[in-house]
Every structure is written in structure tokens, then in C-alpha cells.
Amino acid sequence: MSRDLSYAESGYTRRPYPQPLTDRWPEGYRLVLRRESFDIPDPAAGYLRLASGILNWDLHRRSGLRVAPGTPRAAPGVEMASGIGAGPLRYYAPCRVLWADEPAVDDDGTPVPGQRAGFGYGTLRGHPERGEEGFYAELDGDGKLIFRIAAYSRPANKVIAAGDFANRAVQAFITRRYLGAAYKLASGN
């Protein structure tokens, strides 16, 4: 039996290329939108590496989050929990993947320009936030490689809301870590 999402306004991170990520977000949530272009020698190969790293949870792991070994590749319905902290002080935040897009490739395995791959997940009960986050590898129509994050969230309860400054700081820290990890995945490091 699957658990219900911890918020009602789901599905807003599902934005196939070329839909913009800058508008049409639900009211009453804090919004985080990040976009980074990666200038690497082979953007098409970097796109495939980045997309695979996003879908296989390597982006999360390289960002310093703990993802249980054996967690299936991101696909609709997959439940996972990423952990932050150390030892017994590790906190796991449960989520469910709502959508996932694999890269589209030509017959020779070359990715088609003008697409996004990645996934979006929503929070489950026990997560300190309520909301959704999407991770996107994008190969634009000109063949440029872009990594995007789009998230909308709010504290899950009054206790978390009282310490929201700490939640915001952790969210900003992890977002910076995602950006660094995405570059390393794309460049093959």
C-alpha cells in the first residue's frame, strides 16, 4: 500500500521541454529555481551522463546525501528516502517519484537536441517539508547542456516552521551541493 503525499498541490514539476520552469507554481510555497549551463567539451555525452546520474540517485549521493543501496532507478511510484547527518543523528526524508523521463536518443545512441530528462518527487509524511522537487538534465535546441532544479516547499508542521531559518539554510546548502555534483557527473569526473 502506498502512502499519500504530504501536500495536495502535486505535479507542478512535470515540465517537458520546452515548457518554462519560471511560472505556474502553486500559491503559498517557497520556490527554488536554479539553472546552470555547463560548458564541457562534449555536451551530448555530458547530457547522457548527467541524466543517468540524476535517475540513478548519483546526484543525491555525490551531494552528500545517503540513499539506501538497492533503491530502484527513479520511476513513477518509486519511494525513497535521502538521509542527511551522521550515524544515529541521520535524518531520512521520505519521498515518492511522481514522474521520470529518460533521455531520447537516435539509433546511434546520440541524444536528440531539444529535450529534458530527469524526475520529480513529492514529500511523504515524515519529511520536514511539504512539496515537490524536480531535477532536470536539458540538452537545448542548440546542443547546450543545462542542469535545472525546481522546488516548491513549505514547513511540514509548526515545530519545523519555528526553525525555518535552519531548513532554508540546509536547503540552500544541499542545492549548492547538487549543482557541484551535477557538473562532476556531466563532465565525467
N, C-alpha and C positions, 0 to 999 in steps of 0.2 A: 504494500500500500504506500503510495507516495504522499508526502506531506504537502500541505498548502503553502504557497508563497506567503511571506510575512507582510505583503503590501498588495493593494488592489490594482494599481496602475501599471500593469505589466506589458511588455512587448515593445516599448519605445526605442530600445536599442537596435531593433531589427531594421537596418537601413541598407538595402542593397545598393551597389554602385549604380548611378552617381548621386543618389539621394544625399542631400546635405545633412550634416550632423549638428548644425548650428541652430536649428529651430524645432518647434513642435515637441516640447518636453512637458511633462506633467507639472502642474502647479504645486507649490508647497515643498519642493525638494531643492537641496543644494546640488548644483550642476558642476561637474568637472568635465571639461573638453580639452584634450591635448592632441596636437598634431605635430609630428616630426618627420621631415624629409630626410632620407638617408642617401648621401652621395657615396655610393660604393661602385667598384668597377663593373660589376655585372648585376644590375638591378633586378633582372628577371630571375636569376638564380637566388639572389637575396630574398626576393619575394617568396619563393618556394620554401627557403629555409625558415623565414620568419613565420609564414603561415603554419608550417609544420610545428614549429616551436610553440606557437600560440595554442594550437589544437591539442598538442601532446602534454601541455602543462609545463613545458620547459621554461616559458616566460615567467611563470609563477615561481618555479624552483630557483631560477637564476636571479630572481628578485629577492631571494632570501626567505620565501615562504615555504612552509612544509606542506607537501602534497603527498598523501599516502601512496606508497608504491602499489602498482596494480590499478590505480584509478584509470578507468577507461578514457580513451580519447574523447574530447569534447563532442557531444552529440546530443540532440534534444532528449531530455529526460534524465541524463546522467546527473547524479547527485555527487557532490564532492565537498570537502571542507579543507580550506587552507589554514595553516597554523602560523602564528607569529609568537615569538617569545622563546624561552629555553626551558628544557626539561619539564618539571611539574608546573612551571609558570607559563607554559604554552597555551594559548587560547585558539581554539579552532572555530572558524566562521563557516557555517554550512550554506551551500548554495545549490541551485539546480540550473543546469544548462537549458535555456529556452529555445535557442536556435544555434545552428552551426553551419557554416558554409566552407566547403573545401575549395581549393584553387581549381580553376578551369584551365586545362592545358590542351594544346594542339596534339595531333597524332605523334609528333616527335618529342612530346614532353615539355614543350616550351609554353610558359603561361601566356594567356591571351591578355593583351593590354586592355585596360578599362574594366577592372574588377576589384572586388574586395573578398577576402576570406577571413575567417575568424569565428567568434562566437559571442553570445551574450548570456549572462546568467543572472538569476534573481535570488534574493536572500530568502532563507528559510528561518523558521523560529530558532532562536539561539544565536543568530548573527547580531552583532551590536548595532547594525544599521538596517534600515528597510529600504530596499530599492534594487537597482539593476546596474550592471556594468557590462560594457561591450569592449572587445579587443579586436582591432581590425588591422590586417595587412592589406595594403592597397597598392596596386600597380595601375597608375592612372593611364589615360589615353595616350600620353606622350612617353610612356615607359618609365616614369619616375616612381621610385619606391617611397611609400609613406606609411608610417605607423600612426594609428589613432587609438585613443581611449575616449569613451563617452560613458559617464556615470551620472546617475541621479540618486540621491540618498537623503535620508534624514535619520536621526537617532531612533532606535527601536523602542526606547522607554524613557521615563523621566530621569532615572539614575544616569543613563548614558547621556541624556541631554544636558544634565548638570555638568558633566565633564566633556562637553562637546569640543572645547578647545583642544583637548588631547586627541579626540577622534580625528579632528581636522588635521592636526599635526601628523598623526600616523598615516592618514590617507595621502597627504602631500608627500610624505617620505616614501611610501610604497609606490606612488605614481612616478616619482623620480627614479626609483629602482627599476620599475617597468621600462621606462624609456632607455635606460642604460642597457638593460638585459635585451631589449628588442634590437638595439644597434648591434650588440655582440652576436645575437642569433643571425641577423641579416648579413653581417659581414663574415660569418663563418668562424668567429673566434670562440 
